[in-house]
Amino acid sequence: MNTEEQVLEAMKNAGKPLGAGKIVELTGLDKKEVDKAMKSLKESGAIVSPQRCLWEPKK
C-alpha cells in the first residue's frame, strides 16, 4: 500500500474530516510524506475540504 492509499484509508476509517496531524497519528507516517500524499490527492480530486484545514475522501 503506497502513502496515498494509506492516507485515504485513514480518512475513510475515521468517518470524519481529518487534518494532516491526525493522519500522521493514525498512520504512523512521516509528516512530510503525509503532506506530499495529500497534495497529490487534492490535485487529483480524490479528497475535498468541507472545513478549513480538514479533508475527507470525495464521495
VOKEKOL-354489 format. One record per residue (C-alpha): residue in three letters; x, y, z. Coordinates in pm, whole numbers. Example, Ala and Ser with C-alpha at 12.3 -4.5 7.8 and 13.67 -1.06 7.14 Angstrom:
<atoms>
res/c1/c2/c3
ALA/1230/-450/780 $
SER/1367/-106/714 $
</atoms>
This chain:
<atoms>
res/c1/c2/c3
MET/0/0/0 $
ASN/152/334/-100 $
THR/139/653/106 $
GLU/-160/797/-79 $
GLU/-358/477/-23 $
GLN/-268/479/347 $
VAL/-383/841/382 $
LEU/-712/771/202 $
GLU/-770/458/411 $
ALA/-715/653/735 $
MET/-965/917/621 $
LYS/-1225/656/526 $
ASN/-1184/468/855 $
ALA/-1214/786/1063 $
GLY/-1554/867/915 $
LYS/-1498/1239/965 $
PRO/-1278/1510/812 $
LEU/-917/1499/932 $
GLY/-620/1730/939 $
ALA/-269/1624/841 $
GLY/-160/1597/1206 $
LYS/-433/1346/1287 $
ILE/-348/1142/977 $
VAL/16/1129/1093 $
GLU/-105/998/1432 $
LEU/-331/735/1278 $
THR/-89/606/1015 $
GLY/249/649/1183 $
LEU/380/804/861 $
ASP/620/1098/848 $
LYS/451/1443/830 $
LYS/635/1528/506 $
GLU/512/1205/344 $
VAL/154/1278/451 $
ASP/172/1636/321 $
LYS/309/1516/-14 $
ALA/39/1247/-45 $
MET/-236/1493/47 $
LYS/-112/1744/-211 $
SER/-127/1476/-478 $
LEU/-474/1362/-364 $
LYS/-600/1723/-369 $
GLU/-470/1777/-723 $
SER/-634/1458/-847 $
GLY/-964/1549/-678 $
ALA/-965/1237/-457 $
ILE/-1010/1442/-139 $
VAL/-1215/1753/-63 $
SER/-1215/2006/219 $
PRO/-1553/2053/393 $
GLN/-1386/2279/652 $
ARG/-1068/2480/655 $
CYS/-762/2257/718 $
LEU/-975/1940/731 $
TRP/-1001/1688/448 $
GLU/-1212/1387/359 $
PRO/-1239/1147/64 $
LYS/-1456/1272/-221 $
LYS/-1791/1095/-220 $
</atoms>
